[in-house]
Amino acid sequence: SGDVKLSTQLVQNVILARIDSDEERNSIARSDELLQKMIRYSNDARYSTQIEVTKPFLQVILAAYARRSHREIAQNNGVGGEDAARKATDILNIMVQLHHEDRQHLAPDTESFLHVLKAWEMNRIHLDVEKHVDKLLSCMYTLESTGSGVGAGFRIDVPLLREFSRVYGELEKPKKVEKLLNRMVEQKEKKRHVGDQGGINDFADEYTVTDFRNAIQCWSKCIHCDISTSRAEGILHRLKKCYQAGGNSHAHLKPTAEIYSAVINAYLNNQKAKSSLVAQRAKEILDELYDDHHLQVDKTQSKLSNKLFNSVILAHSQNGDAEQAEDTLNTMLKLYESDKNASLRPNHVVFTSAITAWAKSGNNDAGERAERLLHTLIDLSKHDPDVYPNTWCFVATITAWTNNGSNNTAVPAANRVEDLLDKMINLYHGGNHHLKPDTIVFTSVINAWAKSEDPKGPERAEEIFQKMHQLYSEGKNDLIKLDASVYTAALSALAKSRKIGAAEKAHSMLNYMITQHQTCAGASIAPERQSYGCVLEAYRQQSTNKLHDASRDDSPIKAEEVLNLMERNSHLYNDTSLVPDTLAYNAVIVCWANSNVTHKARRSLKVLRQMCERHAGGVKEARPELYSFNSVLNACAFSYNGDQDEKKQALRIAEETFRILRERRYDVAGGAPNSASYTYLLKCYSNLMPIGKKRDQACEDIFHQCCKDGQVNMGVLNALRKSSLKTFYRVIPDGRADVQKLPPKCSANTYQGAGKKGKTV
């Protein structure tokens, strides 16, 4: 139409609209088609006066594709953006091609490469992103080295190399980051050597300490790399040389505390580095800087900082040297008191690291030493509002008391932990908003009571859980979330309680978790394997309680229901982490063995077979143990309360179970029958077979097999005496049971056979 004229601005707006469109399908492909048409029109004499492809125009398109790539990745949880990045790369290639065709005004510059780099940088899920970044870098080097890009004003500067280094760092490619750092240094030194004044005084085009630090930090992420520490040390050494060689002109290259901290962190993160070596190197660095600090007239120029001290404290903590970690903290406190250097101001981070060192130490006084540090921090906060304890300081101290496990102090560890919770709440109400108790704090206190030896421990743990539940229900603390870890901690406490009704309470709590999870009202409290395991352990503990009525107890039935529920839910949610493990199956077998219900031998065997089948089917966690088989034998041995048919059935089950164990039909952890296996089988003969020749012969045969296996101990001899006096007196003529009266080979594979003398009975 003669009324509508094409223009560069019009086509540009249309292309940008296509790129920015999220609703139109194939918008990227359509925008590319328009761009290709525009390039053709610019070469057509009919439109060349109206349509012109310029570098600013192409830069705008490149920036639009970079934005599109970032937007797609943000909207799709890290996926997408690849198409836009590819189109940006295509445009860059077009610019290079047009440049080679003597259209110098279209030569790509640093901005062009930066746009394409930004289009690719967030596509980390894409496997070829590193390859595309490599190609970009290679293209830059080619343009510069051939000289063709120089005429177009193209020059690789330090800021551009720094951007590529940043992307390689995010991709965790330390070798390439270090290579770019070397390029920065060599490029700048070469300009100084040839007298190129164009960039010598341009600080924006100067490498800095930060570039060296980023390279060291990238190496520190390589936790399994053998050379990460040596490369970090090498980069530090080069920085020192650059600083010393440049005099005042290189003052900005003076190694900082962050640089030394990064080197120490490279040692800390390297899983192949010995902890003693890490601690030694950290101490050497600190000693070097400590001496340098005392030579400084202006203490504000010191290389020491609280971050550096924190790295050293972490190194000593990793080495298990809590004393050295605390000494390092005290050194920092003394320096701060004497110099008042703000960079050495103590904070909750360094205190938490020192407290954690005690938590990991395993020392008997770990709890007391950790709490002493916590109180030091609290005292400091009274005089300096910028120094304050936070939640993690208290959590670390609580962990120190919990891991201590010692009740040698005047007040048991769990009581001290609860006192810390009360202290924290008081400080919070007193104005320290950093100490609002959260889920982790309450859970730590619950775990402390659950692990304590105090008989009231489970009861106190439950009370704290109920208090936490009340705060959550009333909405008085928005930091409290009742997730699976909280419920599992409460279940763990109930599992240790042998009180009547504790198992039922735990079972009820588990059902609540399942119901909440199924209704999507509490997805975060989906039961874990440990949650189910705690309930099964609670039933197992209850079954061993002498006060409960074993004849009326339904613990084994309910325990088996929980076990079957685990299996169903693991299939329902396709969650392999819920598949019952060995401990779960064993708990149910023991529940049956400790009960007085009829047919308990058959029911325990059913669970054992269920476990063996699951393991044979590929469930590694359900590997049967020798303890599993012995528990079934125990169930059989005490099935004497039933009628004669049940006794016969229990004896058949015992002999079959023992035979399976001996023949190793299954992959059993613990291997062949041990002394307990023979003891239980002899008890089966004693309780389930009538007195007579058949019983005597069976006892004699099994005892001879026990001697052959070297498993005779006092338990076996006592069981033999009760099951067959005839066989017993044939073995021990004087009737005084003593393992030492038998040939050594009879007890060679028992604990007694290894050197412990058996007692005479």
N, C-alpha and C positions, 0 to 999 in steps of 0.2 A: 504494500500500500504506500502511496506517495506521502500520506499524512504521518506515517510512523517511520522514524529513522533509527537504525541501529546505532548503539553507542557502547563504548567500553564500560561505562558506568552501569548501563542498563543490563548488559549481559552479566557483569560482575554481581549485581544484586540478585539476579535470577539464580546464578550458581550458588551464591551464599545461602539463599533461601532453601535450595535443595539440600545443601550440606547440613543446615541447621534443622531440617525437618525430621521429626521423630515419628510422625504418623504415616508419611508416604512410603510405600514399599519401594525398594530399589532406589532410594533417593541418592545414595552415593554413586551408583552406576549412572543415573540420569545426570548428575552434576558433572561426572567425568565426560559423558558424551557432549555436553554443552561446552566444556572446556576445549575438547578436541576440535569442535566446530569453530570455536572462536579463533583458535590457532590457525585453522585453515582459512578463515575469513581474513585474518590479518595479512595473509600471504596473497590474497586475491585483490587485484587492482581495483575491482569494483567497490570493495569495502575498506581498503587499507586506510583511507582517510578518516573513516568513522570508527573502525575497530583496530586497536593497537594493543598488543601484548607487552606489558611493561613489567619490570622487576617488582615495583610496589604492588601491582595487581597480583602477581604470582605469590608474593609474600602474604598478602591478605588471604588467599586461598589456602596456603600452607597452614597459616594460623587457625583457620576455620576447621581444617581436617584434624589438627592437634586437639582443638576443643571438642570436636565430635568424638574422637577416640577416648578422651578422658571422661566425657559424659556417658558414653555407652558402658565403660568399665564400672563407673560409679553406680549406674542403674542396674547392672547385672551381676553384682557381687564379685567383681574382679574378672569377669568373663566378657569378651567382646572387644570392640575397638580395633581389631586386627584389620578389617577392611579399610577403615579410614587411614590407618597408619600405612598400609600398602599404597593407597592412592597418593598420600603425601610423598612417599618414596618415588612413585612414578613421576610426579611433578618435578621433584628435584632432578631426576634423571633427564627429564625434558630440558630443564634449564642448562644442565651440563652439555647436552647434545646441541642446543641452540648456540651455546657459547662457543663450542668447537666449530660451528658453522659461521664463525666470525660475527656473531651478534653479541659483542662483548657486553653490551648494556644489560644482557640477561644472565650474565655469569652469576652463579650462586655465591652468596657471601656467608659470613658467620651466622647471621640471623636465619638464613635459609636452613642451614644444617641444624640449628637449635630447634626450629619448629618441627622438623622431621624427628629429631631425637626425642622431643617431648611427646610426639605422637606414639612413639614406640615404648617409652620408658615405663609406662604402667602396665604393659602387656606381659607381665612377668610369668603368667601362667602359660603363655604361648611359648612352646619349646624353642622356636627359632629366633626369639627376640635378641639373644646375644649375637647370633649370626648377622642380623640386620644392623645392629650397632657396630659390629666389626666392619661391615661393608661401608657404612657411613664414614667411619674413621679412615678407612683405606682410600675412599674417594677424596677426602680432604687432603690426605698426604700426597695423592697423585696430582691433584690440582696445584698444590704448592710446589712440589718437586719438579714438575715439567715446566714451570714458569708461565704457563698459559693463564693461570689464575691471577698472577701478579698484576698483569696489565689491567685486570678488572677490579683491582683493589682488594683481592682476597688474601688474607693473611691469618694463619692459625695463631691465635693469641692464647695467653694463659687462662683467661676466663672461659674460653671455649673448651680447652682441654679439661678444665676443672669440672665442667658440666658432664663431659663424658666420664670422667673419673667418678663423679657422684653416681651416675647410672650403673657403672660397673660395680661400685661399692654396694648398691642395693641388690645387684645380682650376685653378690658375694664372689667376686672374681679378683682376689687380691693381687695376683700376678700382673693383671692388666692395669689395675690401679697403680701399682708401683711403677710399671713401665711408663705410664703417663706422667707420674711424678718426676721420673728421671728425664723425660722429654721436656717438662717445664724448666727444670734446672739447667739442662744442657742448652736449651734454646736461649735462655736468658744470659747464660754465661758466654755463649757464642757471640751474642750481640755486644756484650761488653768488650769482648776481645777484639772484634773488628771495628769497634768505635761507632756502632749504630746508635745514634742519639735519639732515634725515633721512639724507642720504647724504654730506654734505660730509666728515665725519670718519671715514667708513667706507673704510679703505684698500682693502678688497676690491672696492669699487665705484669704483676710481680707475684711470684709464688710466695706463700706465707707458711708460718708454723702450722696453720690449720690444714694445709695440704699434706704435710708430713703426718699430722695426727690422724687424718682420715685414712691414710694408707696403713698406718699401724693398727687402727681400729678394725680395718677390713681383714687384716691378717689375724687379729684376735678372735674373729668369728669362726676361724677354721679349727674347730675343737679336736679334730682327728688328724690334723696335718702335722707331720714330723718337723717341718721347717718353719712353722709359724713364729716361734719364739726367736729363732735366729734371724729371720727376716725383719721382725720388729726391732731387734737390737741393731741390725744393719741400717735400717732407716734412721734410727736415733743417732747412730754414729755419723751418717752422712749429714744430718742436720747440724750436728756439732761442728763438723768440718766447714760447712757453708757459713756458719755463724762466725767461727774463728778466722776464716779467710777474708771476710768482707769488712772487718773492723766496724766503724760507726755506721757505714752504709748498710750494714746487715744487722743492725740492732733489732729490727723486727723479726729476725730469725732466732732470737735467743730462746732456747728450749724452755718450755713452761711446765708447770706442775701437771697440766693435762696430758702433756706428751709422756712424761714419766709414768703417770697413772695408766695411760694406754698401754705402755710396755708391760707394766705389772699385770694388767688385765689379760694381755696376750698369754702370759704364763698361767694365770688363774683359769682361763677358759680352755687351755690345752689339756685334754684328758690324758694325754700320753706323758705329760711332764710330771715328774715326781714331786709330791707335795713339799718334801724337804728342800728340793732345789728351788721351788717357787718361793718359799718363805725366805730362803737364804738370799736370793736375788732381790727380793723386795726389801729386805733389811739393808743390803748393800746400797741400793738406790737411795733409801731414806737416810742412811749414814752420810752418803756423799752430799746430799742436798742439805742435811742438817749442818755439816761443817761449813758449806757455802753460805748458809743463812747467817751464821755468826760472824762471817766476814763482811756481810752487807751493812753499810752505814744506814742506807734507807731501807728499812724492813719491808716497806710496801713493794719493793722489787724482788722480794724473796720468791723462790720457786716452790716453797712449801705451801700446801693448801689442805683443807679438810678432806677434799676428794682424794688427794694423794695418800693421806693418812688412812682413809677408809680402805683404799686398795691394799695397803700394807696389812691392815688389821684382818682383812678378808683372807690374805695369804697365810697369815698365822692361824687363822681359824680353820682353813682347809688342811693345814698341817697338824691340827689337833692340839695346838699350843695356845690354850686360852690365857695362860699367864703372860706370854709374850704379847698377845693381842691387847690385854689390859694395860701392860706397860707402855705400849705404843700410844694408846689413848691418853694415858697420863702424861706422856711426853708432849703431846699436842696441847693438852690443857695448860701445862706449865708455860709453854711458848706463848699461848694466847694471853695468859695472865701477865706475862712480862712485857710483851710487845704490843698487845691490843691490835694485832693485825687482823683485819676483817676476814681475810681469806682463811684464817685459822680458827674462826669462830666455831665452837663445837655445835653440833646439831643432832637431831634425832637419828640421822642416818649412821653416823659413826658410832653412836652409843648402841644402836640396834645391832650393828655388826659385831661389836665387842661382846654384847650380851649373848648373841647367837653363838659366838665362839665358846662360851661357857655351856650353852645348851647342848652343843655337840661334843663337849669334852668327855662326858661320862664320869666326871669327878664326883665324889660324894658330897662335896660342898658347892657343887655347881649352882644350885638354886640360890643359896645364900649369897654367893659372889655376884651372880647376875642381878639379884634384887638390890645389892649394895650399889651397883652401877646405876640402876634405875633411880634410886633415891638421890644419887649425886646429880643426875640430870634434873630431877624435880627441884632440888635445891638451887641449881643454877637458873632455872626458869623463874624463880622468885625475884631475882635481881636483874634478869635480862629477858624482856618479853620476846626477843627474837630467838631465844633458845627455849625449846619446849618439848616435852615428850609427846609422842603420838600413839595411836593404837598399836602399831607394830612393835614399839618398845615393850609394851605390856604383854603382847602375844609372845615375844621372844623370851621374856622373863617367866611367863607361865610355862612355856615349853621347857625351860631349864629346870624348873621344879618338877614337871611331869616326867621328863627323861631321867631326872636324878634317881628316882625310885627309892630313895633312902628315907626311912622314918626315924633316923638316929637323932634328928633335931628335936627340940623341945615341943615344937608344934609340927604335926605330920604335913607332908608336902601338899596334900589336897586342901587342907585348911589354909595354908599360906596362899595357895592359888585363889581360893575364894576371897581371902582378905584383899588380894590384889584387885579382884573385880570390884569389891566395895570401894577401894581406894580410887580406882579409875572413875567410878560413878560419882564419887564425891568431888573429885577434881573437875569433872565435866560440869556438874551443877555449880561449881565455884567459878566457872568462867572459861575453862579451857575447852573450846569447841572442837579441838583435835582429838579429844578423848571420848567421844560418844561411842559407847559400847556397840559393837556390831556382831554379826553372826559368827565371825571367826573367834571373837573373844569368848562368847558364851559357849560355843562348841568346845573350845580348848578347856574351859573349866569343867564342862560335863565329862570330857575325856579324862581329865585329871582324877575326878572322883571315880570314874568307871575303872581306872587302872589301879586305884589305891587298894591297900590291904585292909583298910578300915571296914569293919562289918557294915557300917552305916553308909559306905560309899555309894552303892547302887541307889539307896533311898535319897541321898543328897543330890545325886545326879538327876534323878527324876524330878525332884523339887525345883532345881534350877531350870530344867527343861520346861516345867509347867509355868514358871515365872516368865521365861522367855516367850512361851506361847501366849501368855496373857498380854505382854507388851505388844506382841505382833497383832493380836486380835483387837486390842483397843487402839491401835494405830499411834501409840505413844513414841515409837522409835522406828523411823523409816529405814534405818540401816539394818534392821533385823529381818531376815528372810528365812522362812522355814523350808530349807532345801533338804535334799536327801542326806547330806553329810550330818545335819543336825539330828534328824530322826535316827540315823544309823548310830550316832554317838549315844543317844538315849537307849536304843535297842541293845547296844553293847553293854551298857550298865545293867539292864534287866537280865542280860544273858549271864552275867556273873552272880546275880542274885539267886540263891537257892531257895528263896521263900516260896511257899505254896501260893500259886496264883500269878507269880511273876511271868511265867511262860505265856499264860493266857493273856496277860496285859500286853506283852510284846506282840503276840499274834494279832490282837485287836489293833495295835498301832500299825502293824504291817498292812492289815486290811484297809485301814484308813488311807494309807499312802497309795495303795493300789486304786482305791475308789477315786481319790482326788486326781490321780494320774489319768484314769480312764475317762473322767468327765472333763478333762482338759482344764480344770480349775487350778490344778497345781502340777503342771508338767515338770517343774524343777524338783519335785519330790518323788519322781519315779524310783521305785525300789531298785537297789543295786544287789549284786550277788551277796555282798557282805550283809545287807539288810535281812535277806532271807536266812543267811547263815547264823546271824545273831538269834533269830527266833528258834532255829533248830537247836542251837547251843543251849538256849534257855530251857527247852524241853528236855535236853539231855541232862542238864544240871538238876532239873526238877526230878528226873527219874532216879537220880542217885541220892536224893534227900531221904534220909531214914524216917522222917516224920510223915511222909506221904503214904497213902494207902495204895500199895502197888496192885492190889487185886481189883480196885475200883478206878484206877488211874487210866485215863484215856490219852495220856501223853503220846504214846507211839502212834496212835491213830491220827491225832492232830499233826504230829510231826511228819507223818507220811503224806498228809494232805498238803502241807507246805512244800514238801519235796516235789510232789506232782504238779503243784501250782507253778513252781519254778520252771519245770520242763514245758508246761503249756505256754507260759508267758514268753519263754525264750523262742518258741516257734511262732507265737502270735505276733510278736514285735520283731521277729527276725533278728534277735539280739543274742549273739553268742556269749556275751558277758554274763548272761543270766543262766547259762547252762550249769546245772549242779556239779560241784566238784567233789573230790574225795571226802573232804570234811563233812559235806552235807549228807552224803550217803552214810558215812560212818556214824553220824549223830543219830540218824533214824534207826540204824541197826542196833546201836547201844540202847536206845529207848525201848526197843522190843526186848532186848536181852534182860533189861532191868525190871521189866514188868512181870506180873503174875497172870496175865491173860492167857487163855487157851490158844494153842497152835502158834505160840510166839516163835518157835523154831522155824516153822514153815514161812511165817511172815518175814522173819529176818533174812532167810535164804532168798526170798523173792526180791528183797531190796538189793542183796549182794549180786544176784544174777542181773538185775536191772543195771547196776553199776558196771559189771563186766561187759554187758552188751553195748552200753554207751561207749565204753573205752574201745572195744573192738570195732565199733562203728566210726571211730576217728576222733572222739572227744578225749583229747589228751589230759584234760583237767580231771577226768573221772577215773584215773588209774587206780585199781584196787590195791590195797596194802595188806601186808601180813596181819595187821591189826584188824582189818575188815573181816578176814576169815576167822581169826581168833574170837572176834565178837559173836559171830554166828555159832561157833563151838560153845561159847559161854552160854548163849541162849538155849542151846540144846541141853547142856549139862544141868540146867536148872528148870527143866520142863517136867519135873517129877510130880507136880501137883495135879496133873491131868490123869485121865484113865489109862488103861493099859495100851489101848490103840494109839493114843497120843505119844506115850512113851516109846513105843516101837517106831513110830514115825520120826520122832526126834532123834532116836539112835541111828536110823537109816540116814537121816540128813547129816548127822555128825560124821558118820563114816564116809559118806559121799563128799562132803566138804573137805575132809582131811585128805581123801584120795586125790581130789582135784588139785589141792595145794601141793601135794607131793609130786604129782605128775606134771606140775607147772603148765596146766592147760591155758592159763592166762598169764599175761605179763604183770606179775605181782611185785609191787615195790616191797622189798624186804626178803624176797626169795622163798626158800624152803621153810618147812615148819620149824619153830623154835621151841624152847622149853615150855613156854606158855601153851603152845598148841598141844603138846603131849600131855600137859597137866589137865587141860580142859577135856581132852578125849578120855583120859583115865577117869575123870569125874563123871563123864557120860556113862561109862561102864558101871561105875559105882552107884549112880542114881537111877539108871534106866534099865539095867539088866538084873534078873534074879540071881541070887547066889548059887554057884554051881560050877561044874567043870568047864562049861562053855565060857563063862565069864572069866575064870582063871586063865584059860587058854588065850582068850582075847587080850587080857592084860599082859600076859607073858610075852606074846608076840609084839605088842606095841612097845613094851619096855625094851626088848632086845633091839628094836628098830631105833629107839631113842638113844640107846648106848652106841649103836653104830653111827648115828648122826652126831654124837658127841654133845648131846643136849640135856644130859641128866643134871639136875640141880636139886636143891632141897624141896622145891615145890613138887617136882616129879616124884621124888621118893615118898613124900607125905601122901600124895594122891594114890600112889601104888599101894601103900599100906591100907588105905581106906577101901580100895577097890578089890584087892586080892591079897589077903594075909599070907596065903600059901606061897604066892610068887615072891612076896616081900621077904619072908623068912628064908626063902631059897637064895635070895640075893644078899640079904643081911642076916646071917644066922643068929647073931646075938640080939637082934631086934632093935638095936640103937642106930637109927638112921644117920649116916654120915657119908657124904660124897667122897671123902678121902679114902674110904674103905674099898672103893671101886677102882678099877684100872684108870689111869689118867685120861686115856682116850675117850672114856665115857662122858667126860665133862669138858673135853678140849675146846668145844665151840661155845661154851657158856661164859658168862662173866666170872663165875667161880673158877672155871677152868683156866681163865687168864691169870689167876693168881690169888683170888679172894678165897679164903678157906671157908668151907661150909660148916655150919654149926651142927652140933650133935643134938638130936631131938629124942 
